[in-house]
Amino acid sequence: MNEPQLLNHIEQYVQQFMDEHYRPELLYHNKEHTIRVVRAAKQIGEHYRLNEQDFLIVVAAAWFHDLGYYTAGRTDHEKEGARLAADYLQRQHVDTDTITKIQHCILATKMPQNARTLLEQIVCDSDLFHLGTTDFADCNKLMRKEAEAVKGSEISKADWRSKTIQLLQGHQYYTDYCRILLNDQQQQNLDKLLQKEERKKEELPETKQPEQVIEDKKNRNKETSRGVETLFRTTSANNQRLSDMADNKAHILITVNSIILSVILSVLIRKLDNNTHLIYPTILILATSVSTMVISILATRPSIPAGIFTQSDVDTQKVNLLFFGNFYKMHLEDYARGMWKVMGDRDFLYGTLIKDVYSQGVVLGRKYKLLRLAYNIFMFGIVVSVLAFIIAIYTVQ
């Protein structure tokens, strides 16, 4: 079986099928959507380095996964798509095992998704890839218009937004690749919808029953918790980026001064016997380079605590269990017991997150303070050294 050639045939067949069975109400589940899903399936499949047969399975499933919309409508379109895939692939003499796997991948996309194998997970993540992209808002509008066209009546923005929020809150990507690539943007898309929801509530004050007030407070607490979690996640990510920047700056200083030292030690020092007037400028530039390197190394040199915490530290909530330096020598059971206590106590959890962010800030402050000192020494030392060389040379002349 020639997999690439078969995929070309499948692409031509599916696109021709869609053209021949064109349905104007399919404003979202159309050819453009299918092509996006196929593109995502190829991207994820290439990341996991699938062999040719597995790559054929996920891409073929992506092509056929919504084809049932064109013949059976919204109800059980996954079964119809799986049937259409089997009919076509049997005519292409594809083996039964491959056809079955393709059908399972298509059926796994039925909401709520139920993927068991990696191939099914890839197809499911490809189908909802847009939830974690900047195209989400445009896709969501098309889905609403399609639902209205199929239903034959208008759907209020508030109702649609509420259902979309439920979808985003309940959705999680299966593959690690998609979670790393798309989770942040999916959360941003959800946050935007939640902000719109909150603004609409503020714009439409109304008399509420006590039960409604309690429910609203619960919802606001949930949204506040989500906002706090986003705050901590964003702050930690920013601190990590700043730490990486500091390490890169220190690396630049160390590399540059290593080159300067190499040149001085290998070339200039040999000639000092005949050029005694250059001794002091050479010592000056050597001192500058060595001092800069030492301080840059100090800025990036890690300091590791004892790696052990006691039960009293957990009971008094004095230990930060998110920093590896506090537990790397502990047994898993002891650490897990402490983490369960953290997760079971909201105040302890937020307190731990605060300690973690604060610790990151302290480390960053030390790094950048040393880096500033290193850059100052390097800047002023180089300027003074160059002037010393110039003065020494002109004095001899």
Secondary structure, 3 states (H helix, E strand, C coil): CCHHHHHHHHHHHHHHHHHHCCCCCCCCCCHHHHHHHHHHHHHHHHHCCCCHHHHHHHHHHHHHCCCCHHHHCCCCHHHHHHHHHHHHHHHCCCCHHHHHHHHHHHHCCCCCCCCCCHHHHHHHHHHCHHHHCCCHHHHHHHHHHHHHHHHCCCCCHHHHHHHHHHHHHHCCCCCHHHHHHHHHHHHHHHHHHHHHHHHHHHHCCCCCCHHHHHHHHHHHHHHHHHHHHHHHHHHHHHHHHHHHHHHHHHHHHHHHHHHHHHHHHHHHHHHCCCCHHHHHHHHHHHHHHHHHHHHHHHHHCCCCCCCCCCHHHHHCCCCCCCCHHHCCCCCHHHHHHHHHHHHHCHHHHHHHHHHHHHHHHHHHHHHHHHHHHHHHHHHHHHHHHHHHHHHHHHHHC
